[in-house]
Amino acid sequence: MSEATPDTTPPRGAFGLRAALAVLGGILLMALMGMTVTDVIGRYLFNAPLRGATELTELLLAAVVFLGLPAVALADEHVTVDLVTDRLPRAAQPWRLAAAGLFSAVVLAVVAWRVWVYASQIGGYGGTTTTLAIPIAPLGYFCAVCTGVGALLTAAVPVIALARHLKGH
């Protein structure tokens, strides 16, 4: 690795967390897939669709997406577009990545806060899904926590990389 390229290797211990997130996400995706297959077979072969499949699909999909956020942040694999930043001097890249990580973390923290507030509102009036009457607030809290953890990791990973870069000099 050149001296101007920041080391974005996740900190030790991060691989276990990422593996746990991947396993949990895989379990949720398998459940989503199994439910969809069951619904399709029931619908087209037996004229008996799985009751509440649409609701369960929505809930599982939201859980998978928000669970993936900390994993993406931990691996520093956010989608980025480098239109101008690649023209900056190489020495500025670790600083740019840290600043972008901190800014993104603030945005994610605001999103986590607002999702938490929305979940508490839904919980306050006892919001449930229409067909299966599954409470929605716990999913909202789960999404808020995942977003909050994603915010922390989005800030921490590039800042740790910057510290490693500065320590290397």
VENPEBEL-V375477 format. One record per run of one state. SS is the DSSP state (A for helix, B for strand, O for the rest). FROM is the first residue (numbers start at 1). LEN is the number of residues. If there is no record, write none. Layout:
BEGIN
<<SS & FROM & LEN> <SS & FROM & LEN>>
END
This chain:
BEGIN
<<O & 1 & 13> <A & 14 & 32> <O & 46 & 7> <A & 53 & 22> <O & 75 & 10> <A & 85 & 3> <O & 88 & 2> <A & 90 & 35> <O & 125 & 3> <B & 128 & 1> <O & 129 & 6> <B & 135 & 1> <O & 136 & 1> <A & 137 & 32> <O & 169 & 1>>
END
